[in-house]
């Protein structure tokens, strides 16, 4: 059958349509998008066949670290990668500084990290933003009140964008602190250069600073160590980067550093240096030991609570320590004056001193105080001391809690006495407020127990006689029959004991002390070399030279000075106040810090008239009693609880302040009337 013939026009139209469709299909097939999604199928490394013509990458020289890439601005790779190439033909300053610690150490909240660092090196650390605090209270309040307005940036009454306030307030505060524990030491005898100190650098992931600080581009903040201590505070909601850099050592220094560093978001600085709180006083010193006492360590005086607190903190749990160093041309504590771990390390490794630590309640209001007896000191030597508080106690002082890194208080200086004529004693039973240097001799230097027994035995005899005399007074009678409506027999015994202990147990200073208020004793007794003390310049008091107890002038202001050979014949100068001291102890020449005259006035006011107490009149009173310095700058006479403030910048000496006030304990005996 013959196929029908198509017309010429329809045939050409059908061919055109078919050709057009083919062109469209071919065009679509060759679009670039289909080639952009080609993927490489992963192949296990063990089955990969390397070409024999592949050129291997040469290894790095043995003295250079490998080439590496580091993201400088965040652990999640959201910053610019900094490439640190090592080219032998280019100077390092042109291509960037290679990081000394390629992988920064991560710091955790309130956890200390200890590191070593060599000269001209850097250690880096990170503190991740995930450890920062949660949203601020202000942010939560604003979001709860009007979240849509906060997001839209509604302005407040001050013209600030509310959303901007939330963002700013949402930042958390970070406290960063560091202590140098060991440092380079001098290699020359005469040290003239200051101790080289480390530098602390801090920046955040939003800073434009490089990964490691350099001289040409610094991070957002830095702090040079001062006395082995550095700190820095910032508010942020970003990752924080920290670096500690060590300087190059100059000629005359050798060694490296070790340091501690910590960051905290909620407890303040991990390490604390306190330059404002005066928490310790020197009680007294002799030729080879010194006694110190702290302020009250608690604010409660309930006997049961105090006993429990002392039991928890005695022995090795004592929260305070004292570190002492001689003031030589070079001392190992130099450059570490503000570092807890530095002072502790140097004291334990370079000192032959010993410190006996105890807690006592004998010095006022029954509150516990720390007491330290530093022994092994050298005669007539100047020392620098540091009171430190360890972090295990978590004690709060002046509204600041000490964290685990410890706390270093302001340094203080003192000097030991020049001879063995004075000796520090404490811990007496009868006169339990006595804690100072008393007349002694070299024969008793190593016999503290015997010296304490001698003085306490004298006090016990006098107090026994006094209590017998006081028992003859009708103390427990009706008010109208008592000897006074303002005072009673208990007041009399307290004031008498305070007077007796201060008079019977003199406070001793060596002969070289030159304060005008000190009274010379035993001036006819030769020194160990056989020479007699000179009386040239010793004070004497002409008649009517002292204006009496109500005068504003002091004995020293009323005194005249000059050579007077008759002093050698006067009892007030050629022997001790108590004859038993010379008979038993045989001290050499010394000077006495006289008891305060108000102690004598107190027993006259408090005790019955029939006991016959009376204070000497001027000018003889100036030979027996001193007068307290009303300004509090000097310790001019002795009284129970008297201490010396040695804190730098303060020359005060006196009683413990209100928070460590002393209570005047009971005092002397009717048989001791002659001591007046």
Secondary structure, 3 states (H helix, E strand, C coil): CCCCCCCHHHHHHHHHHHHHHHHHHHHHHCCCHHHHCCCCCCCCHHHCCCCCCCCCCCCCCCCCCCCCEEECCCCCCCCCEEECCCCCCCCHHHHCCCCCCCCCEECCECCCEEEEECCCCEEEEEECHHHCCCCCHHHHHHHHHHHHHHHHCCECCCCCEHHHHHHHHCCEEEEEEEEEEECCEECCCCCCCCCCCCEEEEEECCCCCCCCCCCCCCCCEEEECECCEEEEEEEECCCEEEEEECCCCCCCEECCEEEEEEEECCCCCCCEEECCCCCEEEEEECCCEEEEEEEECCCCCCHHHHHHHHHHHCHHHCCEEEEEEECCCCCCCCCCCCCHHHHHHHHHHHCCCEEEEEEECCCCCCCCEEEEEEECCCCCCEEEEEEEECCCCCCEECCEECCCCCEEECCEEEECCCCCCEEEECCCCCCCCCCEEEECCHHHCCCHHHHHHHHHHHHHHHHHHHHHHHCCCCCCCCHHHCCCCCCCHHHHHHHHHHHHHHHHCCEEECCCCCCCCEEEECCCCCCCCCCCCCCCCCEECCCCCCCCCCCCCCHHHHCEECCCHHHHHCHHHHCCCCHHHHHHCCCCCEEEECEEHHHHHHHHHHCCHHHCCCCCCCCCHHHHEECCCCCCCCCCCECCCEEECCECCCCCEEECCHHHCCCCCCECCHHHHHHC
